[in-house]
Amino acid sequence: PQGVNFLGYWPNSSDYEFEASKALTEDKSQFVGLALDEDSQYEKSDERIATWIEQIMTQYSESL
């Protein structure tokens, strides 16, 4: 969309193991938002959330 800056994309890395996701961008390089796996990778959630919040705050500040 014109005039819109999306924030909060999250990289699709080799840390994630899945068959399919509707949350991936068209090129499959990023998730639209933070991807958490509370069933298989719950121990990584707190760190991912903290990193994502920091990322969003930085992106927002830079967009002003």
C-alpha positions in Angstrom: 0.0 0.0 0.0 1.1 3.5 -0.8 2.2 5.7 2.1 2.4 2.8 4.6 5.5 1.5 6.4 5.1 -2.0 7.8 7.0 -2.7 11.0 7.8 -5.9 12.8 8.8 -8.4 10.2 10.7 -11.3 11.7 13.4 -13.3 9.8 12.6 -16.9 8.7 15.8 -18.6 9.9 16.9 -22.2 10.2 15.8 -22.1 13.8 12.2 -22.7 12.7 11.1 -26.2 11.5 7.7 -26.2 9.8 6.1 -27.4 6.7 4.0 -24.4 5.8 3.0 -21.0 7.2 0.5 -18.4 6.0 2.5 -15.8 8.0 5.5 -15.8 5.6 6.1 -13.0 3.1 5.8 -13.9 -0.6 9.5 -14.6 -0.9 9.4 -16.7 2.3 12.3 -14.8 3.9 10.3 -13.2 6.7 7.3 -13.7 8.9 4.7 -11.0 9.0 5.1 -10.4 12.8 6.9 -12.4 15.4 6.8 -16.2 15.0 6.6 -18.2 18.3 6.5 -21.9 18.7 5.2 -22.5 22.2 4.9 -26.2 21.7 8.5 -27.0 20.4 10.6 -24.0 21.2 9.0 -22.3 24.3 12.4 -21.8 25.8 13.2 -19.3 23.0 10.0 -17.2 23.3 11.1 -14.7 26.0 14.3 -13.8 24.1 12.5 -13.6 20.8 9.8 -11.3 22.3 12.4 -9.0 23.8 14.4 -8.8 20.6 11.2 -8.2 18.5 10.1 -5.4 20.8 13.5 -3.7 20.6 13.3 -4.1 16.8 9.9 -2.5 16.6 10.9 0.4 18.8 13.9 1.0 16.7 12.0 0.8 13.4 9.3 3.1 14.7 11.8 5.7 15.9 13.5 5.6 12.5 10.2 6.1 10.7 9.4 9.4 12.4 
